[in-house]
Each structure stands twice: as C-alpha cells, then as structure tokens.
Amino acid sequence: MPPKPWIKKFQDIEQAHPIRIRGTTETVAEVTSNRGRPEPSVFVKFRQRHHRDLVLRQRRSLKGSRYAVVEDLTAFNVKTLNHARNHASIKTTWTWNGKIFAITNANRKLLIKPFQAVQDCVEI
C-alpha cells in the first residue's frame, strides 16, 4: 500500500503502542477480531501537534472502511460525547482537541460542554 500523503515519515511518530486488555497479554485487536468488529488497537503519540492535526483532519477519508482514527479522550468526555450522540435532537457529533461538537437536526452547530443541557449549549 503506498504511503499516505498526510503522514510522510515515520519520524513524525514519537511512540506507538498496542492497546492491551488489563490482566491479559492479548491486544484489543486480537480479542475483538474474534467478535468480528474492529476496535482501536494502537495508541500513537506524534512528535509535533501539527502532524497529529494533519492525520485527524484526514480521518473522514476512512469513513466506511474498517479503520478509524480517534482522539484519546478522558472518560468524562467520552460519557459526554456518548450522551450527545444519543440525544434525539443531535444529528452528528465529533471531537477536536478534546472539545465536543455537534450538529442538531435544525442544522445548528453546537459546542457541547459537560453538565449542560443540549438546549443551553453555545452555538458556533
């Protein structure tokens, strides 16, 4: 497979680690491959924020494939994101630099914050 233009060198990556399940020697990919659905299997740390942002901007090109690029969020932000995704008036959600964004069914772009009702969120 030819290299992607948005990740030119492996020198852009500072560290890469397989994600392991606690108490086992198996990676998440090995365990979930038995279930037949893809899940995150590698944690990557980039040398510069610029390189990370380039990769995150291109994550849409993976839509529909079995691969995904996601930000590492705190457990609290993951809960907030899932709450927003499951809300009836939210059409789509995404994250950028740890912030959670959403588009409503009325095509309003919102900045979602924890402990805040969707109706009270700031429109961008």
N, C-alpha and C positions, 0 to 999 in steps of 0.2 A: 504494500500500500504506500503510495507516495506521501511525503510529509505534508502536513497541513501548512498553509502559508502563515497562519496566525501563531504557530509555535515553531520557530525557525531552528532553534538549537536546544539540545538537552541541557546546555549550560544555563538556560533560563530557569530550570528546576533546581531548587536547593535540596529538597528532600522529597522522597516518595515512599510511602509505607502501605503495605496491605493492611486492611482493617480486619482485625481478628475478633472473634467472639470470646468473651470472658470465660476463662476456665477451660478452653479448648485450644488445640493447635490449628484448627481449621479457620480459613478466612471466610468472610461473609459470602464471597463469590462461590466458594466450594459448597457451603451449606445450602445456599439459595438456588444453586444450579439444580439440585435435586427437586426443588419445588417448581422449577420451570419459569421463574420470573427473575429478571435482573434487578440487582440492588447494588448500592455503592460498594466498591471493593478496594479502592485506592485513595489514600489521603495524600494530596500534593501540596507542597509549600514552594511558592515561587520566590526567586531572588529579589525581584522588584514587583511592586504593586502594578506597574504598567503592564507587565507580562500577564499577570493574573487577570487584569481587566480585559485584555485582548482576548483571552480564552473565554471569559464569561460572556463577552459580547457575542461570541460566535456559537453559544450553546443552542441557539434556535436552529442552527443547521443540523443538529442531531435529532430534532423532533421527528417522531415516527420510527426512529431506529431503536435498538435495544440499549443504547448508551445514553447517559445523561451526565451533565456537569452541574453540580450544585454547590452552593456556598456552605461552609461549616457554620451553622447557627447554634446559638445557645438553646438549651432545652426549653427555656421560656419562650424564645422567639419561634421555635418550632410549634409550640402549642398555639401561639397567637396566629401563626400562618395557617395552621390547620383549622382553627376556629373561623378565620376569614374565608377560607376555601369552602367550608361547609355552610356558610351563610347563604340564605335564599336570594338576597339581592346582589350578590357578588358574582360576576361573570368569570373573571380570571384574576389570578394573583401571581406575584413574583417577588424576588428579593434582589436587592442591590446594596452592597456594602453594609449588610446587616439590617437594612431598613426594609420594611414590608410595604409593598404597593399593591393596589387592587383597582380593577375597573368594574364599575357597577353595571347592572342591566340597563341603566339610563345613560351609559357611556360617560360617567364621571370618573376621573382618575383620583384616587384617594391615597393618602399616606396613613397606614394603619399603625396605631400605637396600642400597646397592651393596656388593659383595663378601660378601654374606650369603646363605646358603642359605635357601630358602623355609621349610624346616622350622625354622630358627633365628630367623625374623622375629618381631617383637614383636606380640602380639595386642592389639587395641584393644577 
